[in-house]
Amino acid sequence: MIMRKKSGFTIVEQASVLVPEFESVVRKLEQQVVLRGQSKSTLKNYSQRIAQFVVHFGKLPEQIEPDEINEYLVALPSLKKDTKLPVILNQRIINIKNGKVTFIAKDYRDRAIKKPVSLDGMEFLRRFTMHILP
């Protein structure tokens, strides 16, 4: 059986071409992954997920405006053909300010009580993309 190489760029290569600064983000991410003792597959996963945002928005995640993220979150159900449910409902997002996203989440360590959680924008996007199917 002959294996053919995929034509075209990977999502990470597309992001690097579209936004050259993305390469420095990947290098910083690689340093963090190595310091934490995580695997190369973890780095690849993080890089691909961040690259998806870079390709979609045409800029680095920290340069994305809160309104753009809201529009993306609202439009997401129509982009996903496998489900009609959004990944996160607008009602759960309380605030987006100063690079922080505050939203309501269940704290399963405390009887699944709903509590506000505030995350850095990059960490929110990383966690958010974990729920998007390829």
N, C-alpha and C positions, 0 to 999 in steps of 0.2 A: 504494500500500500504506500503510495506516494503522498507525503504530507506537503501541502502547499503553505507557503508563508502568507500571512494576512497582508493584504495591501493597505496602504495608508498609515497614518500615525496613530499611536496609542493616545488615550485621553491626556496622559501626562505630557507627551510630546506636543500635543495640540495646545495645551495650556502654556507650555514653555515658549512656543512660537508666538502665540497670541499676546502673552504678557511676559516679557523676558525676566521681570523681577520674580516670577514664580520659581525659577531655579534656586534663588537664594532662600525662599521659603522651604523648599524641599531639603536644602542643605541643613537649615536650622532644625527642621523636623527630624532629619537623620541623626543629628547630634543628640536630640532629646530621646529618640528611640534607643540609641546606643547607651546613653547614660542610665536609662531605665532597665536596660538588659532585655529589651523586647526583640522579637525576631524580625528578619527582613520582610517577611510577609506582612507584618504589622505596618511597617514603613510603606510598603507597596499599597496596602489598603488605605491608609491615611492619605497618601499622595494622590491616589485615584479619586477619592471622595472629594478632596479639596479641589482637585483639577476640574471636577464636574462643575463646581461653582464658578471657577475662573473662566471656563469655556462658556458657560451660560451667560454670565454677567459681563465678561470681557475685562475684568479687573480683579485685583486681589480681594479676598474676603473682607479685610479690614477697611477697604475703600467702598464697600457696598453700603448704600444708604438704607436706613430702616424701612423706608417706604418701598424700596425695591424688593426687600426681603418679604415684606407683607404681601406684595403683589404676587411674588413667586409662590409663597405658601398657599395663597388663595387659589392660584391657577394650578397648583400641583395635582389635585384630583383629576382634572381634565387631561393632564399629561400622562397620568398613569392609567393604562387601559385595563388593568387587572382588578381594579377596585374603584368604588365610588367614594370611599371615605378618605378624607385628608389625613396626613401624617399627624398633624397637630391642629386643633381647632383654634380659630382666632380668639375665642373667648378665653382660652388658656393662657394666651400671651398678655401679660399685664402691662409691661413696659419695655421699650427698647431705647436706651439712653447711654451716652458715653461709652459705647462699645460693650455694654452689658445688656443681656436679654433676661428679663424676669418673667417667669411663667409659673403656672400651677402644676404641681406633680404630686402623685401619691407617694408618701413615705412608708414603704413596706416594713421598715424597721420599727415604725411606731403605729401599729394597727391600721396601716393603709390610710392614714389621715392625709387629706389634701393640704399641701403647704406651698407657699411661694418659694421658688428656687431662682437664684440669680447666678448666671454663668457669663463668662467672657464670651464675646461673639463667636470667636473661633471654636471654642469648646462646644457652644450650642450647635453650631453648624456641623461639627464632627459627630456629635451625638445624633443630631437630626438625620444626617445622611445614613446613619447605620440602619434606619428604618425604611429607606427607599430601596426597593428591589432593583436589581440590575436591568 
